[in-house]
Amino acid sequence: MGREFLEGNEAIARGAMKAECDFFAGYPITPASSILHYMLQLAPQIGGVAIQAEDEIASMGLCIAAAMAGRRAMTATSGPGISLYSESVGLAQIGETPMVIVNVQRQGPATGSATKGAEGDIQFTRWVTSGGLPIIALSPATVGESYELTYRAFNLAEQYRSPVFLLTSKEIGVTRESVDLDEIELPPLARRKLVEPGKTYLPHAFEHSKDVPAFSEFGGDHVARFTTSTHDQAGYLTSKPGVVQEMIDHYAAKIDTAADDMALVKEDRQDGAKTVIISYGITSRSAAVAVEQARSRGLKVSSLVLQTLWPTPERAVLSALDGVTRAVVPEMNMGQYLLEIERLAPPGVEVVGVNKMDTALISPAEILQAVEP
């Protein structure tokens, strides 16, 4: 189609269509509402269904049901809506439900500033539901990446039978950029592994903890049990400690053991640099300018941009921290992903946060202040 002038939210909807998303349910909330509007227009064009639900809780319930019936499902909201999604996210985890959850972050807490951006849900997304199980979350920085990472989020959801978050923000979601979506390279489309014909079906069957169970849709050839309570591989409720632990270990292992495969990062290393800027999302764009300005002043600075936030791309982070004495972590929050960098930083590496929540973007100059000696 050539170059288009798109906002991030439309790119997300287009990325979902490219991933053959055929079910969407959502409830209007600034600044995510236009994703619902675009999906109401686009989904019917491929025979899909898009619904404005009565609230956020219903949106999650509809998407879980649709996904377990074989649909490729997505929902979208902002911070307050994620609070209402919380219990159902746990249901999607324990039910091993492939779906995509978009969070167009805005300034909080609570209602906060509905029309202002932030990156305040980073840790909230990681620990969004009881149980503390690992989750998958991707973070775009541009309109083009919003398209690409939405598509990749569907691939990860299908491959690992798991809900996957896309963490964007107001500044990306409702800002327009010139982009040619056809120029964006995408991997092959992934589909969930289906149970082999003639085989006995267990909804949560695995031989090794890291295995992803085969899938059989509701209403298909098999009895497909689904419950929010602790259960065994057959989907039967159980309170046996050994079985419960085995299932918990499985939910965690299938994601944690694949962390390197899920890791999406952009590295810009400079030989001899003793400072690295580790960033993500909209703030990574200011970080890129800060790196350029620092180098123009003769300072040696490296950069690591994270597109995968969860599970933490530990190998990439550790590599970026190797040989440096300072890691600068700019975020539009009071220091959330900073905690992950501090956890991984070896002795002798100072971790410095550049943080604010006044609704304004972090500027390159603010990042430079933490870079310059």
C-alpha positions in Angstrom: 0.0 0.0 0.0 3.0 2.3 0.3 3.6 4.9 3.0 0.7 5.8 5.2 0.2 8.3 8.0 -0.9 6.1 10.9 -1.3 6.3 14.6 0.0 3.5 16.8 -3.4 2.2 17.7 -4.3 1.8 14.1 -1.0 0.0 13.5 -1.9 -2.4 16.3 -5.3 -3.2 14.7 -3.6 -3.7 11.4 -1.0 -5.9 13.0 -3.7 -8.0 14.5 -5.4 -8.4 11.2 -2.0 -9.5 9.7 -1.9 -12.1 12.4 -5.4 -13.2 11.4 -7.0 -12.0 14.6 -10.7 -12.9 14.2 -12.1 -11.9 17.5 -11.9 -8.7 19.5 -13.7 -7.5 22.6 -13.1 -4.3 24.4 -14.6 -1.4 26.4 -13.9 2.3 25.6 -11.1 3.8 27.6 -8.7 6.7 26.8 -6.2 6.3 25.2 -7.0 2.8 23.9 -10.5 3.4 22.5 -9.5 3.8 18.9 -8.2 0.2 18.8 -11.8 -0.9 19.5 -13.0 1.5 16.8 -10.5 0.1 14.2 -11.3 -3.5 15.1 -15.0 -2.9 14.7 -14.2 -1.8 11.2 -11.6 -4.3 10.2 -12.6 -7.6 11.9 -15.8 -8.2 9.9 -13.8 -7.8 6.6 -12.2 -11.2 7.3 -15.3 -12.8 8.8 -14.2 -12.0 12.3 -16.2 -10.6 15.2 -15.5 -7.4 17.2 -17.6 -6.5 20.2 -17.9 -3.5 22.5 -18.5 -5.3 25.7 -20.4 -3.9 28.7 -17.2 -3.5 30.7 -13.6 -4.7 31.0 -14.4 -7.9 32.9 -16.8 -9.0 30.2 -14.2 -8.1 27.5 -11.7 -10.6 29.0 -14.3 -13.3 29.5 -15.4 -13.0 25.9 -11.9 -13.2 24.6 -11.0 -16.2 26.8 -14.1 -18.1 25.6 -13.4 -17.1 21.9 -9.8 -18.2 22.1 -10.6 -21.5 23.7 -13.2 -22.0 20.9 -10.4 -21.7 18.3 -10.4 -18.0 17.6 -7.3 -15.7 17.6 -8.4 -13.2 20.2 -7.3 -9.7 21.3 -8.5 -7.1 23.8 -7.3 -3.6 24.5 -7.5 -1.2 27.5 -5.5 1.2 29.6 -4.2 1.1 33.2 -7.6 1.2 35.1 -8.9 -1.5 32.8 -5.9 -3.8 33.5 -7.0 -3.7 37.2 -10.3 -5.1 36.1 -8.7 -7.6 33.8 -6.6 -9.0 36.7 -8.6 -12.0 37.8 -9.3 -13.1 34.3 -5.6 -12.9 33.4 -5.1 -15.5 36.0 -7.8 -17.6 34.4 -6.1 -17.3 31.0 -2.9 -18.4 32.6 -4.3 -21.5 34.4 -6.4 -22.3 31.4 -3.4 -21.9 29.0 -5.4 -19.5 26.8 -3.6 -18.0 23.8 -4.7 -14.3 23.5 -3.2 -10.8 23.2 -3.9 -8.1 25.7 -3.0 -4.5 24.7 -2.3 -1.9 27.4 -2.1 1.6 26.1 -0.6 3.0 29.3 -1.6 6.4 30.7 -0.7 8.5 33.7 -1.8 7.0 37.0 -2.5 6.1 39.7 -6.2 5.4 39.6 -7.9 7.6 37.0 -4.8 9.9 36.9 -4.5 12.0 33.8 -6.5 10.1 31.2 -5.1 12.0 28.3 -1.5 11.9 29.4 1.1 9.2 28.8 3.3 7.2 31.2 5.0 3.9 31.6 3.5 3.1 34.9 2.2 -0.4 34.5 5.5 -2.2 33.9 5.7 -4.0 37.2 1.9 -4.1 37.5 1.7 -6.2 34.3 4.4 -8.6 35.6 2.5 -9.2 38.8 -1.0 -8.5 37.6 -2.6 -11.6 39.1 -2.3 -13.8 42.1 0.2 -16.7 41.9 3.2 -14.7 40.5 3.5 -16.8 37.4 5.7 -15.5 34.6 4.1 -13.5 31.8 5.1 -12.4 28.3 5.1 -8.7 27.5 6.4 -6.8 24.5 7.0 -3.0 24.3 7.0 -1.0 21.0 8.6 2.4 20.6 7.2 3.5 17.2 4.1 3.1 15.0 5.9 0.5 12.9 6.9 -1.5 15.9 3.4 -1.4 17.2 2.4 -3.2 14.0 5.3 -5.7 14.2 5.1 -6.5 17.9 1.3 -7.0 17.8 1.9 -9.6 15.1 4.7 -11.2 17.1 2.5 -11.1 20.2 0.0 -13.4 18.5 2.8 -15.7 17.5 4.0 -16.0 21.1 0.5 -16.5 22.3 -0.1 -19.3 19.9 3.3 -21.0 20.4 3.1 -21.0 24.2 -0.6 -21.1 24.8 -0.4 -18.1 27.0 -1.8 -14.5 27.3 0.7 -12.0 25.9 0.7 -8.3 26.8 1.6 -5.5 24.4 2.7 -2.5 26.5 2.4 0.7 24.6 1.5 4.2 25.8 -0.6 7.2 25.0 2.3 8.9 23.2 2.7 6.0 20.8 -0.9 5.0 20.5 -2.4 8.3 19.4 0.7 9.8 17.6 0.8 9.5 13.8 3.9 8.7 11.8 4.7 8.0 8.2 5.2 4.2 7.8 5.1 1.6 5.1 3.8 -1.6 6.8 4.8 -3.7 3.8 8.5 -2.9 4.4 8.4 -4.4 7.9 9.8 -7.9 8.0 7.7 -10.4 9.8 8.3 -14.0 10.8 6.0 -16.8 9.5 2.6 -16.9 11.1 2.5 -19.3 14.1 -0.5 -21.5 14.9 -1.2 -23.4 18.1 -0.3 -27.1 18.1 -3.4 -29.2 17.7 -3.9 -32.6 19.2 -3.3 -35.4 16.7 -6.3 -37.1 15.3 -7.3 -40.3 17.1 -5.2 -39.5 20.2 -6.7 -39.3 23.7 -7.0 -35.6 24.6 -5.8 -34.1 27.9 -6.3 -30.3 27.9 -3.0 -29.8 29.8 -0.9 -32.8 28.7 2.9 -32.5 29.0 5.7 -35.0 29.4 8.3 -32.4 30.5 7.4 -29.2 32.4 8.4 -26.9 29.6 6.2 -28.7 27.0 3.3 -26.7 25.5 0.2 -28.8 25.5 -1.6 -29.6 22.2 -4.9 -27.8 21.8 -8.5 -28.9 20.9 -11.1 -26.2 20.6 -14.3 -26.1 22.5 -17.1 -27.8 20.5 -14.6 -29.9 18.5 -13.9 -33.6 18.5 -12.8 -33.8 22.2 -14.1 -33.1 25.6 -12.3 -29.9 26.6 -12.4 -29.2 30.3 -11.6 -25.7 31.5 -11.6 -24.4 35.1 -10.3 -21.6 37.1 -9.3 -23.9 40.0 -6.2 -26.0 40.5 -6.5 -29.1 38.2 -4.5 -32.0 36.7 -3.5 -32.5 33.1 -6.9 -33.8 32.3 -8.5 -30.6 33.6 -10.1 -32.3 36.7 -10.0 -30.3 39.9 -7.5 -31.5 42.4 -6.0 -30.5 45.7 -3.2 -33.0 45.8 0.0 -31.0 46.6 2.2 -33.0 44.2 -0.1 -32.5 41.3 -0.7 -28.8 42.0 3.0 -28.2 42.2 3.6 -30.1 39.0 1.1 -27.9 37.2 2.5 -24.7 38.6 6.0 -25.7 37.6 4.7 -26.3 34.1 3.0 -22.9 33.7 6.3 -21.3 34.7 8.7 -23.5 32.9 7.1 -23.2 29.4 7.8 -19.5 29.6 11.0 -19.2 31.6 12.9 -21.8 29.6 12.0 -20.0 26.4 13.1 -16.6 27.6 16.0 -16.4 25.2 13.8 -17.3 22.2 11.4 -14.6 23.2 14.1 -11.9 23.7 13.7 -9.0 21.3 16.3 -6.3 21.8 18.2 -3.6 19.8 21.9 -3.1 20.7 24.1 -0.2 19.8 27.5 -0.8 21.4 30.5 1.4 21.4 33.9 0.0 22.0 35.4 1.2 25.3 32.1 2.6 26.6 31.8 2.5 30.4 28.1 3.7 30.3 25.1 1.9 28.9 21.6 3.3 28.5 19.0 0.6 28.9 15.5 1.8 27.8 12.2 0.7 26.3 9.0 2.1 24.8 8.6 5.7 24.0 11.6 6.7 26.2 14.0 4.7 24.1 13.5 7.4 21.4 14.9 10.1 23.7 17.6 7.7 24.7 18.7 7.3 21.1 19.1 11.1 20.7 20.9 11.2 24.0 23.4 8.6 22.8 24.0 10.5 19.6 24.5 13.8 21.5 26.8 12.1 24.0 29.0 10.7 21.3 29.2 14.0 19.5 30.7 15.4 22.7 33.3 12.7 22.7 31.7 10.5 25.4 31.6 6.7 24.8 28.1 5.4 25.5 26.3 2.2 24.5 22.6 1.5 24.2 20.3 -1.4 24.8 16.6 -1.1 23.8 14.3 -3.8 25.2 11.3 -4.8 23.1 10.7 -7.8 25.3 10.2 -6.8 28.9 8.9 -10.0 30.3 10.3 -12.6 30.7 13.4 -10.5 31.3 15.9 -10.9 28.5 18.6 -11.6 31.0 21.3 -12.8 28.6 21.1 -9.5 26.6 21.0 -7.4 29.7 24.0 -9.1 31.3 25.9 -8.8 28.0 25.2 -5.1 27.9 26.4 -4.7 31.5 29.6 -6.5 30.9 32.6 -4.1 31.1 30.6 -1.0 32.0 30.6 0.9 35.3 27.2 2.7 34.9 23.8 1.7 33.6 21.3 4.5 33.1 17.7 3.5 33.0 15.2 6.2 31.9 11.5 5.5 32.5 8.3 7.4 32.7 7.6 6.1 36.2 9.3 6.2 39.5 11.8 3.4 38.7 10.1 0.0 37.8 12.3 -1.8 35.3 15.2 -0.3 37.2 14.6 -3.0 39.7 15.4 -5.7 37.1 18.6 -4.0 36.1 19.7 -3.7 39.7 18.9 -7.4 40.3 21.2 -8.4 37.4 23.9 -5.8 37.7 27.3 -7.3 38.7 29.3 -5.7 41.6 30.9 -2.4 40.5 28.1 -1.3 38.2 26.1 1.7 39.3 22.5 1.7 38.2 21.1 5.2 37.8 17.4 5.9 37.2 16.1 8.8 35.2 12.5 9.0 36.4 9.5 11.4 36.4 5.7 11.2 36.4 4.7 14.8 35.5 3.0 13.6 32.3 5.8 15.1 30.1 8.2 12.9 28.1 11.7 12.4 29.3 14.0 14.6 27.2 17.4 13.6 25.8 18.9 16.4 28.0 17.6 14.8 31.1 19.1 11.5 30.2 22.4 13.2 29.3 22.6 14.6 32.8 22.9 11.0 34.1 25.4 10.0 31.4 27.9 12.9 31.7 30.6 12.5 34.4 
